[in-house]
Amino acid sequence: MYCIMNQIKVNWSSVIRMKLEKAKRLMDYLVPYVVLISKFIQYFKVPDKGELVEPVKQAFEMNTTNFNKMGLIKVNGQ
């Protein structure tokens, strides 16, 4: 968000690739940008057969309070 707000050019594909490679090496590493990466995977129809699935725990869920703390607001009720 800092880079976007301050108009700093970033090679996002490289950043995301490095993060995914780190997550592959380190079992305890949490992948950032989960929603963004999920959208890419869906858009490009990346096969997920045989992938491990971990159920989302309530502690991981985001609610309105979390979004408000990040400075995000609803637009048109979404």
Buried (B, 14 or more C-beta within 10 A) or exposed (E): EEEEEEEEEEEEEEEBEEBBEEBEEEEEEEEEBEEEBEEEEEEEEEEEEEEEEEEEEEEEEEEEEEEEEEEEEEEEEE
